[in-house]
Amino acid sequence: MNRPSGRVLIMTAVEAEQQAVLRGIGDSDLFDVKLAGFGPAAAAARTAAELSAASYALVISAGIGGGFVGKAEVGSTVIADRIIAADLGAETPDGFLSVDELGFGSSVIPADSSLAEALTDAMLSAGINVNRGSILTVTTGTGSAEKTEALTSRISDATAEGMEGFGVATAAKLWNLPVLELRTISNAVGPRDRSAWRMKEAFAALEAAGNILRRVISE
């Protein structure tokens, strides 16, 4: 793995995620953990502002999220191979067309494969339940079986869902910086059932992920 030769910017949506990551990385001075806000637009703008203010070698979007059943169970961690703006496109009588299919750009930003592999291997070695796959960025959280099926039929390796990754990745891409996204799973993607969400477990997993991340980056 080609480890970053400079500081690492980690963007989380909310303060609870930020604090979990900070507990995990401890007193390392290699990382800045900043708030991205809620949703891809805020995440892109705030990440761009941070990248304008300081020099970084790597950008990471980190937080909790939903896991697709059979791909990522509650309490597990997902590391992105691809960061996908899942609802960026157009509805048509024949179904959804992505911006790629419309010819207006790309809805996919690849994650840094070398770092994703190294981080996955380190988590597996530590006994952490970790999966790789596409992490979807949505502007409306998936809350029905029909929408879940539509997403997985279009994106076969959809593994987790969040709301900020593509925004963070878009800013990183503008600065020609490698990017990574990781999500720890608090709930299953599908019909909303807040009573089944496991926030405590997801935040504990996010703290553990921060600890492994520090070890991988610092080695």
C-alpha positions in Angstrom: 0.0 0.0 0.0 1.2 3.5 -0.8 0.5 5.3 2.5 -0.4 9.0 2.3 2.6 11.2 2.8 0.8 14.0 4.5 -2.2 14.7 6.8 -5.5 12.9 6.6 -8.9 14.7 6.5 -11.8 12.8 8.0 -15.3 14.2 7.4 -18.2 13.0 9.5 -21.8 14.3 9.3 -22.5 14.9 13.0 -20.6 15.5 16.2 -21.4 12.0 17.7 -19.7 10.4 14.7 -16.8 12.9 15.0 -16.3 12.0 18.7 -16.4 8.3 18.0 -13.7 8.6 15.4 -11.6 10.9 17.7 -11.8 8.3 20.5 -10.5 5.7 18.0 -7.6 7.6 16.6 -6.5 8.9 20.0 -3.7 11.5 20.2 -2.4 11.0 16.7 -1.5 14.3 15.0 -1.9 12.8 11.5 -5.7 13.4 11.3 -8.1 16.3 11.3 -11.7 15.2 12.0 -14.2 17.8 10.8 -17.9 18.1 10.4 -19.4 17.7 7.0 -23.0 18.4 7.8 -26.0 16.5 6.6 -26.4 15.4 3.0 -24.1 15.5 0.0 -24.4 19.2 -0.8 -23.3 20.3 2.7 -20.6 17.6 2.7 -19.1 18.7 -0.6 -19.1 22.4 0.4 -17.6 21.9 3.8 -15.0 19.4 2.5 -14.0 21.8 -0.2 -13.6 24.6 2.5 -11.3 22.4 4.6 -9.2 21.4 1.5 -8.9 25.1 0.6 -7.6 25.9 4.1 -4.9 23.3 4.6 -2.9 20.6 2.7 -4.0 17.0 2.9 -2.9 13.7 1.3 -6.0 11.7 1.8 -9.8 12.4 2.4 -12.1 10.0 4.2 -15.8 10.1 4.7 -16.7 8.2 7.9 -19.9 7.6 9.8 -22.7 5.3 10.6 -25.2 4.1 8.0 -27.6 1.5 6.8 -26.5 -2.0 5.6 -28.2 -4.0 2.9 -29.5 -7.3 4.2 -27.2 -10.2 3.3 -24.3 -7.8 2.6 -23.7 -6.0 5.9 -25.3 -6.8 9.2 -25.9 -4.4 12.1 -22.8 -3.7 14.0 -20.4 -4.5 11.1 -18.2 -2.1 9.1 -18.3 -1.5 5.4 -15.4 -0.1 3.4 -16.2 1.3 0.0 -14.8 0.0 -3.3 -17.0 2.6 -5.1 -18.8 5.6 -3.8 -22.1 6.1 -5.8 -24.6 8.9 -6.0 -27.5 6.4 -6.2 -30.3 8.9 -6.9 -28.5 11.3 -9.2 -30.3 11.0 -12.5 -33.8 10.9 -13.9 -36.9 8.9 -13.6 -38.4 7.7 -16.9 -41.4 5.6 -17.9 -39.0 2.7 -18.3 -37.2 3.3 -14.9 -34.3 5.2 -13.4 -31.5 6.5 -15.6 -28.2 7.5 -13.9 -26.3 10.6 -15.0 -23.9 8.2 -16.6 -26.6 6.8 -18.8 -27.9 10.3 -19.5 -24.4 11.4 -20.6 -24.2 14.2 -18.0 -21.2 12.9 -16.0 -20.6 10.2 -13.6 -22.3 9.0 -10.4 -19.4 6.8 -9.4 -16.1 7.7 -7.7 -13.8 4.9 -7.0 -12.3 4.6 -3.5 -8.5 4.2 -3.1 -8.2 0.5 -3.6 -4.8 0.0 -1.9 -5.9 1.7 1.3 -9.3 -0.1 1.2 -7.6 -3.4 1.0 -5.1 -2.6 3.7 -7.8 -1.4 6.0 -10.0 -4.4 5.4 -7.1 -6.8 6.0 -6.2 -5.1 9.3 -9.8 -5.2 10.5 -10.1 -8.9 9.6 -6.9 -9.6 11.5 -8.4 -7.7 14.5 -11.5 -9.9 14.4 -13.8 -7.1 13.1 -16.7 -8.0 11.0 -16.0 -6.0 7.8 -17.3 -6.0 4.3 -16.3 -4.4 1.0 -18.7 -3.1 -1.7 -20.4 0.0 -3.1 -21.6 2.5 -0.5 -24.5 4.5 -1.9 -25.1 8.2 -1.2 -28.7 9.1 -1.2 -30.6 12.4 -0.5 -33.6 10.5 0.9 -33.0 7.6 3.2 -34.4 4.3 1.9 -37.5 3.4 3.8 -39.4 0.8 1.8 -38.8 -2.7 0.4 -39.7 -1.4 -3.1 -36.9 1.2 -3.0 -34.4 -1.3 -1.6 -35.2 -3.7 -4.3 -34.8 -1.0 -7.0 -31.4 0.0 -5.7 -30.0 -3.5 -5.4 -31.3 -4.4 -8.9 -29.5 -1.5 -10.3 -26.3 -1.7 -8.2 -25.7 -5.4 -7.5 -22.8 -4.8 -5.0 -24.7 -2.2 -2.9 -23.5 -2.9 0.6 -24.3 0.2 2.7 -26.1 3.5 2.4 -25.3 7.0 3.7 -25.9 10.6 2.8 -22.5 12.3 2.6 -19.9 10.1 0.9 -20.3 11.2 -2.7 -20.2 14.9 -1.6 -16.9 14.3 0.3 -15.5 12.3 -2.6 -16.5 15.0 -5.2 -14.5 17.6 -3.3 -11.5 15.2 -2.9 -11.7 14.5 -6.7 -11.5 18.2 -7.5 -8.2 18.4 -5.5 -7.0 15.1 -7.1 -6.8 13.4 -3.8 -7.4 9.8 -3.0 -10.7 9.1 -1.1 -12.1 6.4 1.2 -15.5 5.9 2.7 -16.4 3.7 5.7 -19.7 3.1 7.3 -20.5 1.2 10.5 -24.0 -0.3 10.4 -26.7 0.9 12.7 -29.7 -0.5 10.8 -30.9 -2.6 7.9 -31.7 -0.7 4.7 -35.4 -1.1 4.0 -38.7 -0.4 5.8 -38.0 2.0 8.7 -38.1 0.5 12.2 -36.3 2.8 14.6 -36.8 0.2 17.4 -34.4 -2.1 15.6 -31.7 0.5 15.1 -28.5 -0.2 17.1 -26.8 3.2 17.4 -24.6 2.2 20.4 -23.1 -0.7 18.5 -22.6 1.4 15.4 -20.7 4.1 17.3 -18.6 1.5 19.1 -17.7 0.0 15.7 -16.9 3.5 14.4 -14.5 4.0 17.3 -12.9 0.6 16.6 -12.5 1.5 12.9 -10.8 4.8 13.9 -8.3 2.8 15.9 -7.5 0.4 13.1 -7.3 3.3 10.6 -4.7 5.0 12.8 -2.6 1.9 12.9 -2.8 1.3 9.1 -2.0 4.9 8.2 0.8 5.2 10.8 2.7 2.0 10.0 
